[in-house]
Structures are given as structure tokens and as C-alpha cells.
Amino acid sequence: MRTSQTQQDRQVTYGGNIKRFLALDDVSRVGWLGAPLGTQGWAPGPTDFLLYAAFPFATPLPDASYPGVTVDEQVITSFAAASIDLNDLIQGRQVDASSLVLTSDVPVLAVQKEGMVFIILLLA
């Protein structure tokens, strides 16, 4: 059975290329997926991507606020298939995770709960 590109984009991966984006000593336990942000239609040029990542991180991060940000149901389902309960995790405390980001990419949402962090990065 062949997997479509959309399905591939929605599969949670562990470790690997995530080390290019996050300043963590061990990325092997980082569950992540990347998904295109909308479509560019007929306009040429690159598409912006959202990178979703959940990982163990016990050190408390400073508080932050991301009003009105919601997590796509397909993303929640994909993480659930990888045994990561985002429904519970996203109820955590919103935090400033900029210290965990290596690039100039922008955190759209970051939450921390019970030793876990969930972050959404806008990759331009």
C-alpha cells in the first residue's frame, strides 16, 4: 500500500532532522511532524511549514502567552498514534520556548506540562 504525501506529512517521526531546529542534548525522544501551512495556490516560491514537536523537558520555562492558537485535529490524531496525548499536553502552562529554538523560526505555541513540552514552530 502506498502512502500519499499528505499522510506522510502527518506521521510523527522521532529524532533525526529535528536537531536542526531545537537546542536539545538528546533529540532521539522528540516526536515531531512537519506540515505545510495552507497552500500557495498559483504563486511561485516556497511554502511556509509548521513544525510540531513534543519532548521531555523537566526544567521550568518562563511563562508566555499565545492567545487564540488552536491545534489541528489531524495533528492531535497523528501524535496519539505515536502514543503522545496532545489533548492533555496542550492543557499545560504556556511558556516561552525561544531558548530551545536554534534558528530564527518563530514559536507559534509552546506549552509545558508534567515534564513535557509541546511546541509549534513556523518555519519560513
Secondary structure per residue as TSV (DSSP state, phi and psi in degrees):
chain	resnum	aa	ss	phi	psi
A	1	M	-	360.0	131.7
A	2	R	-	-93.3	137.4
A	3	T	-	-94.1	132.0
A	4	S	-	-71.8	162.1
A	5	Q	H	-61.0	-37.8
A	6	T	H	-63.2	-43.1
A	7	Q	H	-65.0	-40.2
A	8	Q	H	-62.0	-39.6
A	9	D	H	-64.7	-22.0
A	10	R	T	-101.0	12.3
A	11	Q	S	-96.6	132.8
A	12	V	-	-76.5	132.1
A	13	T	E	-113.8	153.6
A	14	Y	E	-112.2	136.0
A	15	G	S	65.7	-144.1
A	16	G	G	68.2	-130.3
A	17	N	G	-64.9	-12.2
A	18	I	G	-60.2	-24.3
A	19	K	G	-64.1	-15.8
A	20	R	G	-74.9	-17.1
A	21	F	T	-113.9	-28.5
A	22	L	B	-116.8	138.0
A	23	A	-	-89.1	74.7
A	24	L	-	-123.8	143.9
A	25	D	S	-65.5	-38.8
A	26	D	-	-128.7	112.8
A	27	V	-	-98.5	1.3
A	28	S	T	-63.7	-24.1
A	29	R	T	-101.0	10.1
A	30	V	-	-85.4	116.6
A	31	G	E	-91.2	128.6
A	32	W	E	-149.3	160.2
A	33	L	E	-150.2	153.5
A	34	G	E	-115.5	143.8
A	35	A	E	-143.1	138.7
A	36	P	E	-60.6	143.1
A	37	L	-	-93.2	98.6
A	38	G	S	65.7	-161.1
A	39	T	-	-130.1	154.2
A	40	Q	-	-88.2	-4.0
A	41	G	T	63.8	-131.1
A	42	W	T	-91.5	-5.5
A	43	A	-	-71.3	132.6
A	44	P	-	-74.5	165.1
A	45	G	S	114.3	174.5
A	46	P	-	-71.9	156.3
A	47	T	-	-100.6	137.2
A	48	D	-	-72.4	146.7
A	49	F	E	-122.9	149.8
A	50	L	E	-103.9	135.1
A	51	L	E	-112.2	123.1
A	52	Y	E	-106.9	130.9
A	53	A	E	-142.4	139.3
A	54	A	E	-129.1	133.9
A	55	F	E	-159.3	156.4
A	56	P	E	-68.4	132.2
A	57	F	-	-160.1	103.3
A	58	A	-	-83.4	-26.9
A	59	T	S	-65.3	124.8
A	60	P	-	-62.5	134.1
A	61	L	-	-99.7	155.6
A	62	P	-	-64.0	152.6
A	63	D	B	-66.6	151.8
A	64	A	-	-151.4	174.7
A	65	S	-	-136.6	132.3
A	66	Y	-	-129.1	77.6
A	67	P	T	-66.1	139.1
A	68	G	T	75.2	10.2
A	69	V	-	-87.4	129.7
A	70	T	-	-120.0	158.6
A	71	V	-	-107.6	128.2
A	72	D	-	-55.9	134.9
A	73	E	H	-58.4	-36.2
A	74	Q	H	-63.9	-35.4
A	75	V	H	-67.0	-44.6
A	76	I	H	-59.9	-43.4
A	77	T	H	-63.7	-41.8
A	78	S	H	-62.9	-43.2
A	79	F	H	-67.8	-36.5
A	80	A	H	-61.4	-37.9
A	81	A	H	-63.9	-23.5
A	82	A	T	-99.2	18.7
A	83	S	T	62.8	33.6
A	84	I	-	-119.0	115.6
A	85	D	-	-87.4	91.1
A	86	L	H	-69.6	-30.7
A	87	N	H	-55.2	-39.0
A	88	D	H	-78.1	-46.4
A	89	L	H	-62.0	-40.4
A	90	I	T	-71.8	-5.6
A	91	Q	T	-84.4	0.1
A	92	G	S	-73.2	-171.3
A	93	R	E	-80.4	129.4
A	94	Q	E	-71.0	133.3
A	95	V	B	-133.2	161.3
A	96	D	-	-88.5	106.9
A	97	A	-	-102.8	16.2
A	98	S	G	-60.1	-26.6
A	99	S	G	-70.4	-14.5
A	100	L	G	-96.3	-5.1
A	101	V	B	-99.5	126.5
A	102	L	-	-83.6	-29.3
A	103	T	S	-102.7	-174.8
A	104	S	S	-86.5	9.4
A	105	D	-	-64.6	154.4
A	106	V	E	-104.3	124.1
A	107	P	E	-68.1	124.1
A	108	V	E	-91.9	-30.5
A	109	L	E	-157.4	140.9
A	110	A	E	-146.4	128.6
A	111	V	E	-131.9	150.3
A	112	Q	E	-130.7	133.4
A	113	K	E	-153.5	126.5
A	114	E	T	48.0	50.6
A	115	G	T	78.8	11.4
A	116	M	E	-124.0	150.0
A	117	V	E	-125.9	139.0
A	118	F	E	-120.5	129.6
A	119	I	E	-134.0	142.6
A	120	I	E	-116.5	124.4
A	121	L	E	-111.6	139.0
A	122	L	E	-91.2	115.4
A	123	L	E	-99.0	116.0
A	124	A	-	-100.1	360.0
